[in-house]
Amino acid sequence: MRISQANADDVADLARLLWLDTRNDEPGQLSIDAFAVELAEWWAARQDSHLAFVARLLRPEIVGMAWVALVPRVPRPGATSRLSADIQSVFVKPSQRGRGIGSALVEAASQHATHLGALHVTVRSGRKAVPVYERLGFESSRQLLQRSPDQAASPAPDSNSRTQ
């Protein structure tokens, strides 16, 4: 197995893996080829913040991927280039699962983010994959909270408006 950082030449294969990963969802009316074009445009606009890592076996075919989103953080005195990272869209072809490919991809993406200076690396996981991430050193945190859009509070009143 060979893990490497993906490049623009890998977009079609990445699009196929993303397509496979949403097979239970409604992929919309786009063909895989049309989605590959959209993905290429999306990634070109975000190449500095979203990196993809891919796994290949003996053939050049990509059998797995993991993305890492790099998020600049607000500077602090003495630390003007703070960074966090989020592992996203980890997927391994079903026929290749159970061989450590996903773990190797997550490790590569996490280590790269840390090398770039990320202070935190997070991942959102389905229940089945939680033990895998825990084996890789990820821990649940009571300080990392999230709110779904349907639970969002009503917007705060505009400070310039007055209630009567």
C-alpha angles and dihedrals in degrees: 000000000000123000118197141157111268123237137192091282089065097057096101092052092045090051090052091051092047088048091051091047090058096045090120091050127068104266092198127233097306122111118229089255092052090048090051089056091050091047091051091052093045093049094045088058092048104034092124095052104034121054125179127208121199137197123218129183122202092307122064090247114118111236100177145014143193125188127205121202113206114211121194111223129214109275122251127202105285093010111073099155104054118161139186128189136208123201109222142176099013107180136162123186108260092240090058100045123119094040099097094258095125092047091050091050093049091047092051093048093045094047092048091051091049090048088054089054104265109163093196132030116193135181134190111217143187114239095257093058098046093093090051092053091045090054087053091056102264115139134192113252130203088206095061104080132171136193125204118226092249090059095049115129119242112272117274113254115264108264089227095055124084128211118227 
